[in-house]
Structures are given as structure tokens and as C-alpha cells.
Amino acid sequence: MRDPSEVGPHGLRRRRLLWALAALPCSLVPLPAFAVSATTEGLRRWGSGEFRRYGFLIYEATLWAGDDPLQPPLALRLDYRRALSGRAIADASIAEMRRLGGDKARLENWGEALARLFPDVASGDHIIGIYGPEGAQFVHNGRPLGEMADAEFARLFFAIWLDPRTRAPQLRMALLRQPGQ
């Protein structure tokens, strides 16, 4: 392994970005029904799975949706198994949204808003994203974080996990598994 001092500032930045991307979107993991509260009211539990990067478990994800798990309303819960900074989560989210076709100017604005919105997480924390027709709301450990009132933001944000072009196709398949399958 190379000495970090030999990598230089660009190499260190690249390494940090890779670790941030590891925070993004695989076996089934059941979660207790009481853990989701009112954020999933009117929705039913679909699938769940694990997101791993370089063999490390980053988070467990569970999807709640109506009849079509690709259309709002839906809720996605991420149960973190590693500590991550809110900034790293925001940066990795924006990088994936950019890869999926987001507009550069809007992504910059969204990135700053997400960096203010997302807290640092510890192992055992969870964030629930709620995708509605007009945008997205976020809840951290049962406490509302805020919302992004922009339908295009919500579409791209949840595409990180649900779009066929996701970087985590096995997790996508697990999330979209119909109840009872």
C-alpha cells in the first residue's frame, strides 16, 4: 500500500470521493415493523437488501411503496452500518445524480442543500427518504430533517437506487422484490 503522503492532493481527494461513493447504493434483511412509523403510512413493505463497497457493509436498505415501487409515493430507509459524514453522503448522492443525467447548475444547488440537510451518521443510525409527487422529505432517527420541494430532485435522488442504470443492480433487484416473493 502506498504512503498517503506519496499520493498527493488529487489522489487523496480521489480516495475520499471513492469512500463517499461507497456510501451510496446484497441479501435480504428484515426490519421490524415498528421501526418505520408514520413515514410509511399507506405504503406496504417491498424488498430490502444490503449495500456493500469493497466488502464492507455500508447500509441496509428497505423500500416501502404502493402498487408501483418505481412511482411516488414511496419511502426508502437506509440503516447505516458505518459512520459517514453528512457531507460525504451529500457529495456521493450528487455524484450519482450527475451520472444519471442531472443538470450541472441544479446539482450544485442541490449538493449544497443536501450538505446542510444530511447529518453525520453513526453505525445504527437511519435516514428515511420519502418520495412524493412534489419532492422529497428526509427523517433521521425519527426526527424530521427537512425537504427538497423539487420533483426533478426527488426523481433523480431515488434513481440512485431504483433506476435500471444504478451502480447497485443487485440491491435494486432486492428492493423491487414484490412482497411475498
ChimeraX attribute file (.defattr): number of C-alpha atoms within 10 A of each C-alpha:
attribute: neighborCount
match mode: 1-to-1
recipient: residues
	/A:1	3
	/A:2	6
	/A:3	7
	/A:4	11
	/A:5	9
	/A:6	9
	/A:7	13
	/A:8	10
	/A:9	11
	/A:10	9
	/A:11	13
	/A:12	14
	/A:13	12
	/A:14	12
	/A:15	14
	/A:16	13
	/A:17	16
	/A:18	14
	/A:19	17
	/A:20	21
	/A:21	21
	/A:22	21
	/A:23	25
	/A:24	25
	/A:25	28
	/A:26	19
	/A:27	12
	/A:28	16
	/A:29	13
	/A:30	12
	/A:31	15
	/A:32	6
	/A:33	8
	/A:34	7
	/A:35	12
	/A:36	18
	/A:37	9
	/A:38	10
	/A:39	20
	/A:40	20
	/A:41	12
	/A:42	11
	/A:43	17
	/A:44	17
	/A:45	23
	/A:46	21
	/A:47	25
	/A:48	27
	/A:49	24
	/A:50	25
	/A:51	25
	/A:52	19
	/A:53	17
	/A:54	8
	/A:55	7
	/A:56	11
	/A:57	16
	/A:58	23
	/A:59	24
	/A:60	24
	/A:61	29
	/A:62	25
	/A:63	27
	/A:64	26
	/A:65	24
	/A:66	17
	/A:67	14
	/A:68	11
	/A:69	22
	/A:70	15
	/A:71	15
	/A:72	20
	/A:73	21
	/A:74	27
	/A:75	28
	/A:76	24
	/A:77	25
	/A:78	25
	/A:79	22
	/A:80	22
	/A:81	20
	/A:82	15
	/A:83	14
	/A:84	19
	/A:85	16
	/A:86	18
	/A:87	19
	/A:88	23
	/A:89	24
	/A:90	24
	/A:91	23
	/A:92	23
	/A:93	25
	/A:94	25
	/A:95	19
	/A:96	21
	/A:97	22
	/A:98	17
	/A:99	14
	/A:100	16
	/A:101	10
	/A:102	18
	/A:103	11
	/A:104	12
	/A:105	9
	/A:106	12
	/A:107	18
	/A:108	15
	/A:109	11
	/A:110	19
	/A:111	20
	/A:112	14
	/A:113	14
	/A:114	21
	/A:115	17
	/A:116	14
	/A:117	18
	/A:118	20
	/A:119	18
	/A:120	14
	/A:121	20
	/A:122	14
	/A:123	13
	/A:124	13
	/A:125	17
	/A:126	21
	/A:127	22
	/A:128	25
	/A:129	23
	/A:130	23
	/A:131	25
	/A:132	18
	/A:133	15
	/A:134	16
	/A:135	19
	/A:136	25
	/A:137	19
	/A:138	22
	/A:139	19
	/A:140	18
	/A:141	15
	/A:142	16
	/A:143	10
	/A:144	12
	/A:145	17
	/A:146	15
	/A:147	18
	/A:148	18
	/A:149	14
	/A:150	14
	/A:151	15
	/A:152	16
	/A:153	20
	/A:154	22
	/A:155	22
	/A:156	21
	/A:157	23
	/A:158	23
	/A:159	19
	/A:160	24
	/A:161	25
	/A:162	24
	/A:163	17
	/A:164	12
	/A:165	13
	/A:166	19
	/A:167	17
	/A:168	20
	/A:169	16
	/A:170	17
	/A:171	26
	/A:172	26
	/A:173	17
	/A:174	21
	/A:175	25
	/A:176	22
	/A:177	18
	/A:178	15
	/A:179	10
	/A:180	7
	/A:181	6
